[in-house]
Amino acid sequence: MIVQTQPRTIPARQEQAVAAGALLVLVSGLALTVGLTPAGWVAGAGYGGALWVLLTGALRRAGRVALGPADRVTLARATLTGGVLALVAAGSSGPVPAGLATLALALDAVDGRVARRTATVSPLGARFDLEADAVLILVLCVPVAVVLGPWVLLIGAMRYAFVAAGWVLPWLRGPLAPDRARKAVAAAQGVTLLVVVAGVLPRGAALAGTAVALAALAWSFGRDVRTLWRTR
């Protein structure tokens, strides 16, 4: 007689522990190769702790005890963002943070496909993906703002300003249908900031490209606000 067994579910806390260990190894490797200041170590450690606490809370609210296949990809992206943050906090820019950010952005095109192919699309996964994107964009804004001016921080802050406004105006927390234009604008932010961080553009081109990215983001948020107002 053949007995079929169900695959063992790995608790989320175990996978989170693996991610925390991977972040520690990543930050340690960066410290040994490119060097990190105490601020870089603190930023990396603080980010890792915040990621653990916030993801644990989100899983508990969703009634989940395990991560899905796509969630694991998103967790890997979030771990790479911790390395980028440590470098940025240490005042580093150029090819190393750009390389880590490139890998994180590349994985952004993977987790959604994995969720659809494995039929594991979930509100938690979508929110985790969105917040992982938002944090990486905000981190990339910092070294660009050092070069081009503090106005660049508006790109990273716009998402959080939108969320904060939703606390005051509940209709802003309404659902939004998936939209290709919104996704394209979001992807453009990451690519633009990444190219500027890598230092491959002259200042004029970097300034123009970043300004266009900010304008496109403002248009995208404005369109969403208008939609939510009409359907409130």
C-alpha positions as CSV (number, residue, x, y, z in Angstrom):
1,M,0.0,0.0,0.0
2,I,1.3,3.5,-0.9
3,V,0.9,6.1,1.7
4,Q,0.8,9.7,0.5
5,T,2.2,12.3,2.8
6,Q,1.7,16.0,2.7
7,P,4.7,18.2,2.3
8,R,5.9,19.6,5.7
9,T,5.0,23.2,6.2
10,I,8.0,25.3,7.2
11,P,7.0,27.8,9.9
12,A,7.4,31.4,8.9
13,R,9.6,32.1,11.9
14,Q,12.2,29.6,10.7
15,E,12.4,31.3,7.3
16,Q,12.5,34.7,8.9
17,A,15.4,33.4,11.0
18,V,17.2,32.3,7.8
19,A,16.6,35.7,6.2
20,A,17.9,37.5,9.3
21,G,21.0,35.3,9.2
22,A,21.5,36.0,5.5
23,L,21.3,39.7,6.2
24,L,23.9,39.4,8.9
25,V,26.2,37.5,6.5
26,L,25.5,40.1,3.8
27,V,26.3,43.1,6.1
28,S,29.4,41.4,7.4
29,G,30.6,40.7,3.9
30,L,30.1,44.3,3.0
31,A,32.0,45.4,6.0
32,L,34.9,43.2,5.1
33,T,35.0,44.2,1.4
34,V,33.9,47.8,1.0
35,G,33.8,48.8,4.7
36,L,30.9,50.0,6.9
37,T,30.7,52.7,9.4
38,P,28.9,52.2,12.8
39,A,25.9,53.9,11.2
40,G,25.8,51.3,8.5
41,W,25.9,48.5,11.1
42,V,23.1,50.1,13.1
43,A,21.0,50.7,10.0
44,G,21.4,47.1,8.8
45,A,20.6,45.7,12.2
46,G,17.7,48.0,12.9
47,Y,16.2,47.2,9.5
48,G,16.5,43.5,10.1
49,G,14.7,43.8,13.4
50,A,11.9,46.0,12.0
51,L,11.4,43.6,9.1
52,W,11.0,40.6,11.5
53,V,8.5,42.5,13.7
54,L,6.4,43.9,10.9
55,L,6.3,40.7,8.9
56,T,5.4,38.7,12.0
57,G,2.6,41.1,12.8
58,A,1.3,41.0,9.3
59,L,1.3,37.1,9.3
60,R,-0.6,37.0,12.6
61,R,-3.2,39.5,11.4
62,A,-3.7,37.4,8.2
63,G,-4.0,34.2,10.2
64,R,-0.9,32.7,8.4
65,V,1.8,30.6,10.0
66,A,3.9,30.0,6.8
67,L,5.2,32.0,3.9
68,G,4.1,31.1,0.3
69,P,6.6,30.6,-2.6
70,A,6.3,34.2,-3.8
71,D,6.6,35.5,-0.2
72,R,10.0,33.9,0.0
73,V,11.1,35.7,-3.1
74,T,9.9,39.0,-1.6
75,L,11.7,38.2,1.6
76,A,14.9,37.7,-0.4
77,R,14.3,41.1,-2.0
78,A,13.7,42.7,1.4
79,T,16.9,41.2,2.7
80,L,18.9,42.6,-0.2
81,T,17.4,46.0,0.6
82,G,18.9,45.7,4.1
83,G,22.3,45.5,2.5
84,V,21.6,48.5,0.3
85,L,20.4,50.5,3.4
86,A,23.6,49.6,5.4
87,L,25.7,50.9,2.5
88,V,23.7,54.1,2.1
89,A,23.8,54.8,5.8
90,A,27.6,54.4,5.7
91,G,27.7,57.0,2.9
92,S,28.5,54.5,0.1
93,S,27.3,54.9,-3.4
94,G,28.3,53.6,-6.8
95,P,28.5,50.0,-8.2
96,V,28.1,48.0,-5.0
97,P,24.8,49.4,-3.7
98,A,23.7,49.7,-7.3
99,G,24.5,46.0,-7.9
100,L,22.5,44.9,-4.8
101,A,19.6,47.1,-5.8
102,T,19.7,45.7,-9.3
103,L,19.3,42.2,-8.0
104,A,16.5,43.3,-5.7
105,L,14.7,45.0,-8.6
106,A,15.2,42.0,-10.8
107,L,13.5,39.8,-8.2
108,D,10.6,42.2,-8.2
109,A,9.7,40.8,-11.6
110,V,9.7,37.2,-10.2
111,D,7.6,37.1,-7.1
112,G,4.3,38.1,-8.9
113,R,4.8,35.4,-11.5
114,V,5.6,32.8,-8.9
115,A,2.4,33.7,-7.0
116,R,0.3,33.4,-10.1
117,R,1.9,30.1,-11.3
118,T,1.6,28.5,-7.9
119,A,-1.9,29.9,-7.3
120,T,-0.8,31.5,-4.1
121,V,-1.8,35.1,-4.8
122,S,-2.9,36.7,-1.5
123,P,-3.6,40.1,0.0
124,L,-0.6,39.6,2.4
125,G,1.7,38.8,-0.5
126,A,0.6,41.8,-2.5
127,R,1.1,44.1,0.5
128,F,4.5,42.6,1.3
129,D,5.5,43.1,-2.4
130,L,4.3,46.7,-2.3
131,E,6.0,47.6,0.9
132,A,9.3,46.0,-0.2
133,D,9.2,48.1,-3.3
134,A,8.5,51.3,-1.3
135,V,11.3,50.8,1.1
136,L,13.9,50.1,-1.6
137,I,12.8,53.2,-3.5
138,L,13.1,55.3,-0.3
139,V,16.6,54.0,0.4
140,L,17.7,54.7,-3.2
141,C,16.4,58.3,-2.9
142,V,18.9,59.1,-0.2
143,P,22.2,59.0,-2.2
144,V,20.5,60.6,-5.1
145,A,19.2,63.4,-2.9
146,V,22.8,64.0,-1.7
147,V,23.8,64.6,-5.3
148,L,20.8,66.3,-6.8
149,G,19.0,67.9,-3.8
150,P,16.6,67.0,-1.0
151,W,13.6,67.3,-3.4
152,V,14.4,63.8,-4.6
153,L,13.2,62.4,-1.3
154,L,9.6,63.3,-2.4
155,I,9.8,60.2,-4.6
156,G,10.3,57.9,-1.7
157,A,8.1,59.8,0.7
158,M,5.0,60.0,-1.6
159,R,3.9,56.5,-0.8
160,Y,4.1,57.1,3.0
161,A,2.3,60.4,2.7
162,F,-0.5,58.7,0.8
163,V,-0.8,56.1,3.6
164,A,-0.7,58.8,6.3
165,A,-3.4,60.7,4.5
166,G,-5.6,57.6,4.6
167,W,-5.6,57.8,8.4
168,V,-7.3,61.1,8.1
169,L,-9.4,60.5,5.0
170,P,-10.7,56.9,5.2
171,W,-11.8,56.9,1.5
172,L,-8.2,56.9,0.5
173,R,-7.9,53.4,1.9
174,G,-10.3,52.1,-0.7
175,P,-9.3,49.3,-3.1
176,L,-7.7,50.0,-6.4
177,A,-7.8,47.7,-9.3
178,P,-4.5,46.4,-10.8
179,D,-3.3,48.9,-13.4
180,R,-0.4,48.5,-15.9
181,A,0.3,52.3,-15.9
182,R,0.7,52.3,-12.1
183,K,3.1,49.4,-12.3
184,A,5.1,50.9,-15.1
185,V,5.5,54.2,-13.2
186,A,6.6,52.3,-10.1
187,A,9.2,50.3,-12.0
188,A,10.5,53.5,-13.7
189,Q,11.2,55.0,-10.3
190,G,13.5,52.1,-9.3
191,V,15.3,52.0,-12.6
192,T,15.8,55.8,-12.7
193,L,17.2,56.0,-9.2
194,L,19.3,52.9,-9.8
195,V,21.0,54.5,-12.8
196,V,21.7,57.7,-11.0
197,V,23.1,55.8,-7.9
198,A,25.4,53.9,-10.3
199,G,26.9,57.2,-11.4
200,V,26.7,56.4,-15.1
201,L,24.9,59.6,-16.1
202,P,26.1,63.2,-16.2
203,R,24.5,65.5,-13.7
204,G,22.2,67.2,-16.2
205,A,20.8,63.9,-17.5
206,A,20.4,62.6,-13.9
207,L,18.6,65.7,-12.9
208,A,16.2,65.6,-15.9
209,G,15.5,61.9,-15.5
210,T,14.8,62.1,-11.8
211,A,12.5,65.1,-12.3
212,V,10.5,63.2,-15.0
213,A,10.3,60.2,-12.7
214,L,8.9,62.4,-9.9
215,A,6.4,64.0,-12.2
216,A,5.2,60.6,-13.4
217,L,4.8,59.4,-9.9
218,A,2.8,62.5,-8.9
219,W,0.6,61.9,-11.9
220,S,0.1,58.2,-10.9
221,F,-0.8,59.1,-7.4
222,G,-3.1,61.9,-8.5
223,R,-4.9,59.6,-10.8
224,D,-5.4,57.0,-8.0
225,V,-6.7,59.8,-5.6
226,R,-9.2,60.9,-8.2
227,T,-10.4,57.3,-8.7
228,L,-10.8,56.8,-5.0
229,W,-12.7,60.0,-4.7
230,R,-15.1,59.1,-7.4
231,T,-15.7,55.6,-5.9
232,R,-15.7,56.6,-2.2
